[in-house]
């Protein structure tokens, strides 16, 4: 009877890997036998029993186990390329794996947009021999994970960025920051707005933007409020969607007052209606200056026709493309989403509109003046702000 030797300990991943190899039909029989040796040894079988079950000699079993003791599973399974060297994945093999990972699955005929480790490993196994890397036809996904992790490559993740497509980005950003810098000069050390001097042109500056597609989400049954048995609000998973609304809003950067318009649509007509609200709000003869983005309705023919009826009343400072973060009202919208829109449930679009207007009433009860502070040190307040009055006819 054969002598019993110590048991080897395999991790769950290693055990799964070896089981996969024993069922594979496209790898060498030698590799399959070595995988079986390790599995049987992990189950406590003696060397002689392993040799009998697999049909090989005792020496081959001991050689495999010795290689495992020296370098782990991979070392036991595969012969090293040179005498006395441990089996390892070469730099060329790693480069081939990384090259595949740095391409999209669709480039290889798959439907997915990004790799999973399982899909990537499967592709490597199937194509390794054709590419001249036969050794990788049995590589495990844990090894692929290690290689990519060492290279700091995460092919399953997408990180978004905004490409700068505005050739005048820097100039437009400077112009917006100039507006904010000159505004900051209108406040005293205590943060109070300095009164306009007699005969001085009064300019009301607003940060303006739209928030379209606000979803009215209705419950199908009433929420269950916290009680002695429930520590949270309990809500039915089912809901209805009565529709969406658009919010047009401006923040007066001198008083902090927020001016809203809730609409069923989001077009030039809505924008003109908002401009009319501002025209009625501020004293005639004062200038109204809007910091806003480059949405088409802001410069449409319909908008220009309206502006021609109120000459000199409005001027506009446009943020650069993909520069909406320069518009202060964006921060207001973010705060509104967190404080009021997130998790909101209403019975209808009409109720949603009422709740939005109520939020603005609450904000305006204690208005907060927004001050832009980032990157203003290099702005020269003596410069002239470049504004667009949007004449009726566009210049060629």
C-alpha positions in Angstrom: 0.0 0.0 0.0 1.3 3.4 -0.9 2.4 5.9 1.8 0.1 8.8 2.6 1.7 12.2 2.3 0.5 15.7 3.3 -2.5 17.3 1.7 -2.1 20.4 -0.4 -4.5 23.4 0.1 -6.1 25.0 -2.9 -8.1 28.2 -3.0 -11.6 28.2 -4.3 -10.4 29.9 -7.5 -7.6 27.4 -8.0 -9.9 24.5 -7.5 -12.4 25.9 -10.0 -9.6 26.6 -12.5 -8.3 23.0 -12.2 -11.7 21.5 -12.6 -12.2 23.5 -15.8 -8.9 22.1 -17.1 -9.9 18.5 -16.5 -13.0 19.0 -18.6 -11.3 20.8 -21.4 -10.9 19.0 -24.8 -8.5 21.4 -26.5 -5.5 21.2 -24.2 -2.7 18.7 -23.8 -3.4 15.4 -21.9 -0.3 16.1 -19.8 -1.8 19.3 -18.5 -5.1 17.6 -17.8 -3.3 14.8 -15.8 -1.4 17.4 -13.8 -4.6 19.2 -12.9 -6.1 15.9 -11.8 -3.0 15.2 -9.6 -3.4 18.5 -7.8 -7.2 18.0 -7.3 -6.7 14.4 -6.0 -3.9 15.5 -3.7 -6.1 18.3 -2.3 -8.7 15.6 -1.5 -6.1 13.7 0.5 -5.2 10.9 -1.8 -1.7 9.3 -1.5 0.8 9.5 -4.3 0.4 5.8 -5.1 -3.4 6.1 -5.3 -3.1 9.2 -7.5 -0.8 7.2 -9.8 -3.2 4.3 -10.0 -6.2 6.5 -10.7 -4.6 8.5 -13.5 -2.6 5.6 -14.9 0.9 7.2 -14.6 4.0 6.3 -12.6 4.7 7.4 -9.1 7.6 9.5 -10.2 5.5 11.7 -12.5 3.1 12.4 -9.6 5.9 13.4 -7.3 7.5 15.7 -9.9 4.2 17.5 -10.4 3.7 17.9 -6.6 7.3 19.1 -6.2 6.8 21.8 -8.9 3.6 22.9 -7.1 5.6 23.2 -3.9 8.2 25.3 -5.7 5.9 27.7 -7.6 2.2 27.0 -7.2 -0.5 25.8 -9.6 0.8 27.4 -12.8 4.3 26.1 -12.2 3.0 22.6 -11.6 0.8 22.6 -14.7 3.2 23.9 -17.4 6.8 23.2 -18.3 9.2 26.2 -18.1 10.7 27.5 -21.3 14.2 26.9 -20.0 15.7 24.3 -17.8 15.5 25.1 -14.1 13.2 28.1 -14.6 9.8 28.4 -13.1 6.9 28.6 -15.6 5.7 32.2 -16.0 3.9 34.4 -18.5 6.3 36.2 -20.7 6.3 39.9 -21.4 5.1 39.2 -25.0 2.2 37.1 -23.7 1.3 39.9 -21.3 1.5 42.5 -24.0 -0.8 40.4 -26.2 -3.4 40.1 -23.4 -3.2 43.9 -22.6 -3.5 44.7 -26.3 -6.8 42.8 -26.5 -8.1 44.3 -23.3 -7.4 47.8 -24.7 -9.8 47.2 -27.6 -13.5 46.9 -27.4 -15.3 43.5 -27.6 -17.2 44.7 -30.6 -13.9 45.0 -32.5 -13.7 41.2 -32.2 -17.3 40.6 -33.3 -19.0 40.5 -29.9 -22.2 42.4 -29.0 -20.9 43.9 -25.7 -19.4 47.4 -25.4 -16.9 46.5 -22.6 -15.1 43.4 -21.4 -15.9 41.2 -18.5 -13.0 39.1 -17.1 -14.9 36.0 -18.1 -15.5 37.1 -21.7 -11.9 38.4 -22.1 -10.4 35.2 -20.7 -12.7 33.1 -23.0 -11.5 35.1 -26.0 -7.9 34.7 -25.0 -8.3 30.9 -24.5 -9.9 30.5 -27.9 -7.4 32.6 -29.9 -4.1 32.1 -28.0 -2.9 29.2 -30.1 -3.6 30.9 -33.4 -1.8 34.0 -32.2 1.3 31.9 -31.3 0.7 31.9 -27.5 -0.4 28.3 -26.9 0.5 28.6 -23.3 -2.4 31.1 -22.8 -5.0 28.7 -24.1 -5.6 27.5 -20.5 -5.0 30.7 -18.6 -7.5 31.4 -15.8 -9.4 34.6 -15.5 -7.8 35.3 -12.1 -4.4 35.4 -13.9 -5.8 37.8 -16.5 -7.2 39.9 -13.6 -3.7 40.0 -12.1 -2.0 41.0 -15.3 -4.4 43.9 -16.0 -4.4 45.0 -12.4 -0.6 45.3 -12.5 -0.9 47.3 -15.7 -3.6 49.5 -14.1 -6.0 48.7 -16.9 -9.8 48.3 -16.2 -11.5 47.4 -19.5 -14.9 47.0 -17.8 -15.1 50.6 -16.7 -16.1 53.8 -18.6 -15.0 57.2 -17.4 -16.6 60.1 -19.2 -15.0 63.3 -20.3 -16.0 66.4 -22.3 -14.0 67.0 -25.4 -13.2 70.7 -25.9 -14.9 71.5 -29.2 -15.0 75.3 -28.7 -12.0 77.1 -30.3 -12.9 80.2 -28.2 -13.2 78.3 -24.9 -10.6 80.3 -23.0 -11.8 83.7 -24.2 -15.5 82.9 -23.4 -14.5 81.5 -20.0 -12.5 84.6 -19.3 -15.5 86.7 -20.2 -17.8 84.9 -17.8 -15.3 85.1 -15.0 -15.0 88.8 -15.7 -18.7 89.1 -15.1 -18.3 87.4 -11.7 -15.3 89.4 -10.8 -17.0 92.7 -11.5 -20.0 91.5 -9.6 -17.8 90.8 -6.6 -16.8 94.4 -6.6 -20.4 95.5 -6.0 -20.4 94.0 -2.5 -18.9 95.6 0.6 -16.7 93.6 3.2 -19.9 92.5 5.0 -21.4 91.0 1.9 -24.0 93.8 1.4 -24.8 95.1 -2.1 -23.5 98.6 -2.6 -26.3 100.9 -3.7 -26.2 102.2 -7.3 -25.0 105.8 -7.6 -27.3 108.4 -9.2 -27.1 108.5 -13.0 -25.2 105.1 -13.1 -26.5 102.5 -15.4 -28.2 99.8 -13.4 -27.4 96.2 -14.6 -29.2 93.2 -13.1 -27.1 90.1 -13.6 -28.8 86.7 -13.7 -27.4 83.2 -14.1 -29.9 81.3 -16.3 -30.5 77.8 -17.5 -33.2 75.2 -18.2 -33.9 71.8 -16.5 -36.0 69.9 -19.0 -37.6 66.5 -18.5 -38.5 66.6 -14.8 -40.4 63.4 -14.4 -43.7 63.5 -12.6 -43.8 60.1 -10.8 -47.0 59.1 -9.1 -47.6 56.4 -6.5 -50.1 53.6 -7.0 -50.7 53.4 -3.2 -50.0 55.8 -0.3 -46.6 55.7 1.4 -46.5 54.1 4.9 -45.0 56.6 7.3 -42.5 55.6 10.1 -44.1 54.0 13.1 -43.1 51.7 16.0 -42.7 48.8 13.6 -40.9 50.7 10.7 -38.0 53.1 11.0 -38.3 54.4 7.5 -40.9 55.5 5.0 -42.2 52.4 3.1 -43.2 52.8 -0.5 -44.8 50.5 -3.0 -42.4 49.7 -5.9 -45.0 50.3 -8.5 -45.5 53.8 -9.8 -47.1 55.7 -12.7 -45.5 58.4 -15.0 -48.0 61.2 -15.7 -45.4 63.0 -17.9 -42.6 65.5 -17.7 -42.2 69.2 -17.1 -39.5 71.7 -18.0 -38.1 74.3 -15.6 -36.6 77.6 -16.8 -34.9 79.5 -14.0 -32.6 82.4 -13.3 -30.7 83.4 -10.2 -30.3 87.1 -9.5 -26.6 87.2 -8.6 -27.0 90.5 -6.7 -30.0 89.6 -4.5 -30.0 85.8 -4.6 -33.7 85.7 -5.7 -34.6 82.7 -7.9 -37.0 83.3 -10.8 -38.8 80.2 -12.0 -41.0 79.3 -15.0 -42.5 75.8 -15.2 -43.6 74.8 -18.7 -45.0 71.8 -20.5 -42.5 72.3 -23.3 -39.0 73.6 -23.8 -38.8 75.8 -26.9 -38.3 79.4 -28.0 -41.8 80.4 -26.9 -41.1 79.3 -23.3 -37.8 81.1 -23.3 -39.4 84.3 -24.6 -42.1 84.0 -21.9 -39.3 83.9 -19.3 -37.6 87.0 -20.8 -41.0 88.7 -20.5 -41.2 87.8 -16.8 -37.8 89.4 -16.3 -38.9 92.5 -18.3 -41.9 92.9 -16.0 -39.9 92.3 -12.9 -37.1 94.9 -13.2 -37.6 98.7 -13.6 -37.8 100.0 -17.1 -34.6 101.5 -18.3 -32.4 99.1 -16.3 -30.2 96.6 -18.1 -30.8 92.9 -17.7 -27.7 90.7 -18.3 -28.0 86.9 -18.5 -25.2 84.4 -18.2 -26.4 81.4 -20.2 -25.4 78.5 -22.4 -25.5 78.1 -26.2 -28.8 76.4 -26.6 -30.3 77.0 -30.0 -33.6 78.5 -28.6 -31.5 81.3 -27.0 -30.5 82.7 -30.4 -33.4 81.5 -32.5 -35.1 83.7 -35.1 -38.3 83.9 -32.9 -36.2 85.0 -29.9 -34.4 87.7 -32.0 -37.8 89.0 -33.1 -38.9 89.4 -29.6 -35.7 91.1 -28.5 -36.1 93.6 -31.3 -39.3 94.8 -29.6 -37.3 95.7 -26.4 -34.0 97.2 -27.8 -31.3 97.7 -25.3 -33.1 95.8 -22.5 -31.2 92.6 -22.5 -27.7 91.5 -23.2 -26.2 88.0 -23.0 -22.9 86.5 -21.9 -22.6 83.0 -23.3 -20.6 80.2 -21.6 -18.3 78.2 -23.9 -19.5 74.9 -25.3 -19.1 72.1 -22.6 -18.6 74.9 -20.1 -21.9 74.8 -18.3 -20.0 74.3 -15.0 -19.2 78.0 -15.3 -22.9 78.9 -14.9 -23.7 79.4 -11.2 -27.3 78.3 -11.6 -26.1 74.7 -12.3 -25.2 74.5 -8.6 -28.7 75.7 -7.7 -30.2 72.9 -9.8 -28.0 70.3 -8.1 -29.1 71.5 -4.7 -32.7 71.5 -5.8 -32.4 67.9 -7.0 -31.0 66.8 -3.7 -33.4 68.8 -1.5 -36.7 68.5 -3.3 -36.8 66.4 -6.5 -35.1 63.3 -5.4 -37.7 60.7 -4.3 -40.6 63.0 -5.0 -44.0 61.5 -5.6 -47.0 63.5 -7.0 -50.4 62.7 -8.3 -50.1 64.7 -11.5 -48.0 67.1 -13.5 -50.0 70.0 -12.0 -49.0 69.0 -8.5 -45.4 68.7 -9.6 -45.5 72.3 -10.9 -47.1 73.5 -7.7 -44.4 71.8 -5.6 -41.6 73.3 -7.8 -43.1 76.8 -7.4 -43.4 76.2 -3.6 -39.7 75.3 -3.5 -38.8 78.6 -5.1 -41.0 80.4 -2.6 -39.1 78.7 0.2 -35.8 79.6 -1.3 -36.8 83.2 -1.9 -38.0 83.6 1.7 -34.3 83.5 2.7 -32.4 84.2 -0.5 -28.7 83.4 -0.6 -26.4 85.4 -2.8 -24.1 83.1 -4.8 -20.5 84.2 -5.1 -18.1 82.7 -7.6 -14.6 82.5 -6.1 -12.6 80.0 -8.3 -9.9 81.3 -10.6 -10.7 85.1 -10.3 -7.3 86.3 -9.1 -6.0 86.9 -12.6 -9.1 88.7 -13.9 -8.6 92.4 -14.5 -11.9 94.2 -13.6 -11.0 97.2 -15.8 -11.6 95.0 -18.9 -14.9 95.4 -20.8 -17.3 92.6 -20.7 -18.1 91.2 -24.2 -21.9 90.9 -24.4 -24.2 89.8 -27.2 -27.4 91.9 -27.8 -28.7 89.4 -30.4 -29.8 91.7 -33.2 -32.7 90.7 -35.4 -30.6 89.7 -38.3 -27.5 87.5 -37.8 -24.3 88.9 -39.2 -22.8 86.9 -42.1 
